[in-house]
């Protein structure tokens, strides 16, 4: 598999190199040189397969012979060791629940697959430092995926006071090779620090720097697989009129869904669903890229005003000669998010803010004869305080959260200062 740097098309790397390197020069994202497509008959046959076998075939289409098929299948099996069920919400709408992994969020798929790939492509003596920023769920997924792994140090930056207490507990209580830093700033400030680190060639070499954000191609490719899993669970007659609504922050999940469509998966159209951090909806509306300052919302994992993956979306539309005007979009306020959560609870489905935003825009956009799927990206209990307050009911704590709820936080607190971070990374 060859990938090219979106900011310098002459920089081309193998899959292994892209996994190890994370970003290209000028902080450019890597993107597949070839965009594989399956025949309709292949798609039909794949939808009959089990999740792991199908996912191995999808990932093989991109990775090629860099990793032997049996090796890839073994590592996919290790990564995707939990289900992604589709749950019916109403007659014409279902939720793809991506929160049944160890950290109760969709990031478990990408985080665990990346850990499997990095351990495969790295030398036994190679020291690696994973530096990543999180707006809530990436941190936990990455921390648990790499916890206890030899020769891997994980440093996670997150915005202090801007993620839920239980989200924080999930990854800031591990210790060992997992180090966490609460940054005095928003997610974009955390992400800017990560990018500065990647621009520092001396630092990169000294600590073997890598990133586990959705900018890493292995995480992105893993996410393609659960779109196929969703369609496989739908009745045949629902598949050709499928509309998918994706709660979007850094836009990795939407990119993966669009890549699934590019492979031939029959998805009629997508909805890019955001909160008040609406850079993309405004861009799709008026053609002007004008990020505002990030604002804190109920759906904190989507509090991103400069989404990293958007260049990949644009590149895919350009390569496939699709029209960006065909991408539906919308932004939902906190007030409407609360109302939507209550509306879902009344019809028997307990949701959290991110999924509620996707549901709201799906419900508002769905046309007669279409079937809607929205992504449930995190377990409602990860936002226990806000969900309980909004719905006026108590949520039981899943075991994964109960085990960590009373443990002390092990985080450092830093200003958004690169010199301080650099010193910490080199210690």
N, C-alpha and C positions, 0 to 999 in steps of 0.2 A: 504494500500500500504506500502510495506517495501522497504527501500533503504539501500544500504551498502556503506561504505566508500572505495573508490578505493585504499587507502593507508593502510587501516586496515579493512579487510573483516569482522572482528568480531564486528565492530561497525555498528549496524543496527538501523535505526530510522524509525518512521512513516513519512508519507508525511507532516503532520502538523509540526512535529519537524524539518524536513529538510528545510521547508519554513522559519521557525523562526531562525534556526541555520545558514543556508547558507552553511557553510563548516564544514567538520568533523575534527577530530584530525589530526595533521601533515599537515593541509591545504588540506586534501583529499576531492575530489569531491564525491558527492552522486550519486548513479546510481541504477536504478530499479532492485530489486531482481528477479522479474518476468518480462519477455518480452512478453506481450500479442500479439496475432496474430488473425486477423479476417479471416474468411472464404471468399473465392472469392465472394460468393453470398451476404455476408454481405457488402463487399466493394462496389459491384454494387448498392446495396440498399442505402448505405450511400452517394454515389456520386449523388443520386437523391434528397437528403435532402437539406435544406437551411443551410447556413454557421454556424449559431449558434447551431442548433439542431445536426448537424454532429459533430461539435467541442465538444459539451457536451458529446457525445457518445465516442469520442476518448479519452477525458480527464478522463472520468469515467473508461475506461479500465485500466488506470494506477492508479487512485486514489482509486478505489474500493468504499467500503461503508463508508469511512472516512467522506465523505461529501454527504449528501442526494442528490439524482438526481435533485430534483426540486431546491434545493439551488444552486447547481453547475450551472444548466442551467440559473438561474437568474443572477449569477455573470459572466458567460460567455457572456451573453447578454449585461451586463453593460460594459464589457471590450472590446468586439469586435463590437463596435457601428459604424463601417465604413467598406467600401468594400475593397477587394483585387482583382481588376480586372486583367484579362489576356488580354494584348493588342498585336494584331498582328503586327509584325515588317517586316517580309518578308514571302515568301511562306511557309518556313519550320521552322521559328523561331518566338517565341513570348516572351514578357516580362511579368513576374508576378510583377505587380506594388504594392509594399507594403508601399507606401508613402502617403496614403490618410487619415491617422489618424491626430490627433491634432498637432503632432510635425513633421509631414511629413517624417517619417522614419519607417522602419520595427520594430524598437524597441518599437513602441507603443503597438504592440500586447502583447509582453512579459511583458513590464512595467506595463500596465494596468491590466493584469491578475494577476500579482504578487501582486499588490496593493489590488485587490479584495480578493485574498487568504490570505494575511497577516492580513487584517482587520477581516476576518472570523475566523482565527485560534488564534488570539491574544486576551487576556483578556481585558476587558474594561479599566482597570487601568494600563495596562502594558505599560511602556514607552519603545519606540523602537528608536534606532538611525540607520538609513540606511547610511552606508558608501560605496561609490562606486567610481570606477575610470571610466573615459570615454575617448574615442579617438574621440568623436564628437557627436554621436547620442544617446547613452545610457543616457547621462546626461539629455538631454531634455525630453526624454520619461519618465524617472523615476521621474524627477522633476514635470512634469505635472500630472503624475499618482497619486502622493502622496501629491500634493499641497493642503494645507488647511486641511489635515487629522489630526484629534486630536491624541495626544500622539505619533506622529511620527515626528522625526527630521531627515532631509535628508542632508547629507554632501557629496558633489560631488567634486572629484579631477580631474583636467584636465591639460594637458601639455600646459603651457603658450605659446601663439603665434603659436601653432601647430594645431589649429582647425579653421574653417572658421569664419569670423566675425559674420555671421548670425547664425551659429550653436551656437556660444557663447551667442548671444543676446536671443536666445530662452529659455535658462535656467538660465542665470546669471542676469536676470532682475526681477525675481519673488519676492524674499525676503520672508518674513513670515517664514514658517518652512523649507524653502529651503536655504541652505548655500553653497556657491561655493568657491573653492580655486584653483587659478591658480598656478601650481607647476612649478618651474624652472627645467625642465627636460622633458623626453619623456613619452609616455604612460606607458612603462614598469616600469619607476620610480614611477609613480602614483600607478600602480598595486602592486608594491613591498611594498609601504607604507600601502596599504589596507591589504595585507597579514600579515605585521608586527602587525597591529592592531588586527587582528584575532588571532594571536599567544599570545597576551597579555591577559591572563585569567582575571586579575584584571580589566582591562579596559572593557573587554567584559561584565562582570557582572555589572560594575558600570553604563554603559550607555545602556545596552540592545542591543548590537551590532548585526547588520544584514547587508547583502550585497544584492544589486540588480543587480550585474553583471550577465552575462549569466551563472555564476557558480551556481546561485540559480535555483534549479530544476523546480520551478514553471514557470520561464521565458522560460526555455528550452522546457517544455512540451507544452506551448502555441504556440510555433513556429511550432510544428508539424502540427498544424491545417491548416495553409495556404498552405501547400503542397497538402493536400487533396482538398482544395478549388480550387487550380490551375487545378488539373486533372479533377475536376468536370466540369470545363468550356471548356475542350477540346472536340472536336468531338471524338466519340468512336474509329474511325480508327487510331487516333493519339496516343492513350493512351499506347499501348503496345510497342511502339518504342520511348519512351520518354527519352531524355537525359537532365539532369538539371545541369546548371552551376551556382555555388554559389560563389559570391565574399566573400573572407574569410580573417578575421583578427584574432579574438579570437576563431573562428571555432565553435561557438554555432549554427549558422544557418545551417552549413553542418551537424552537429550532429543531429539536429532536422529533417533534410531531410532524413538522414539514419535511424532514428527511425521510420519515416513515412514508409519507405520501409520495415523495420522490421515488421511493423504492417500488411503488405500485399499490400500496395499501389504499383501499377505496374509502377515502375520507373526502366528503363533498366540499367542506370548507371549515375554516378555523376562526375562532374569536380570540383576539388578544385582550385579556381582561386585566386592567390595572386598578389601583386605588388612586388617591389624589396625586401620587407621583406619576403624572400622565404624559411624560415626554413623548412616548410612542403614539398614543392616541392623537395628541395634538399634531404630531408630524404627519400622521396618516390623513389628518383632516385638512391641514393647510400647507404641507410640503416643507415646513420650516423646522429644522432641528434646533430647539431652544430649551435645553434643560433648565428647570428652575432649581432653587435650593431644595434639598430633600426635606420632606415634612414627615413627622412621626404619625403613624396611623395604627388602627387596631390590627391590621394585616401587616405586621412589622417585617416579615420576610420579603415583602414586596416594596419596602421603602427604599427604592433605588431610582435615582433620577437620570443616571448615565449608564444604561444597561450594556454590559460588556458584549453580549452575544448578538446585538442588533446587526453589526456588520455581516455576520454569517447569514442572517435572515435575508438581508439585501442581496448578498452574493448568490444565494440559492435561487431567489426569484429571478435574478439576472441570468444565471446559467440555464434555468429551466424555461426562460421566457414566460414566466407567470407575471401577472399584473398585481402590484401591491394593492391596487384598489379593490381586489377581490378578498383581501384580508379584513374581516370584520373586527371592530374594536370598540372599546368603551372604558370609562373610568367611573368608579363607584365610590361615593362618599362613605364615611364612617356611619352616618345616620342611616343611610340606605342599607349598609352592610348589616347593621343591627336588626332592622326591620326584616331583612331577608332571612337571617338566622332564625328569627321567631316564626316566619312563614314556613321555613323548612321543618322546624320543630312541630308545628301544628299538623303537618302531613306525615309526621312520624320519623323524620330524619334529623339527627343531631349533627350539626356541622360546626365548623370554626370559621373565622373571618375570611381566610384566603379562598376556601372552596365556595363560601357564600357569594363572594364577588363573581366568581366564574359562573355559578348557578344563576345569579341575577341577570347577567348579560346574555346567558344562554336562553333563559325564559323570555327575555325581551326581544331576542333576535329570531327565535325558532319559528319557522313557517310551517304551514299545514303540510302534512305528509313527511316532514323531516323527523329524524330521531336525534335527540340530544344527549351528549355525554360531557360531563364536567369532571375535572380532575380534583380529587380529594388529596391534597398534598401533605397534610399533617393530621395526626390524631387530635380530636377536640380537646383532650385532656392536657395537651401541651400548652394550651391557652386557658387552663382551668379557671383562673380568676375572672378573666373577661367573659368567657362563655357562661359561667355560672351566674355572673351578674346580669348579663343580657337576657338569659333564658329563665332566670329565677328558679333554677333547679341544681341539685348537686350532682357532679360527675364523679363516678368511681375512678380511682387512679389505676391505670394499667400497671402490672408488676414492674415493667421496665422503668417507670417513673417512681413508683413507690420505693424501689430499692435505692434510689439516689436522693430522694427528697430531703432527707435529714443530714446528708453528708456536708462537710464544710467546703466552701469554695476555695480553690487553690490558685485563683487568678492574680496576676500582677495588674497594676493600674498605671497607664502611661498617658502623657499628652500625645496629641497627634504630631509627633516630632520624629522625623526619620533618623536623626543622629542618635537619639536614645534607643530606637528600635535596632539600628545597625549594631550598636555596642552590645545590646542584649544577644543578638543573633551570633555575634562573633565570640561570645564568652565561652 
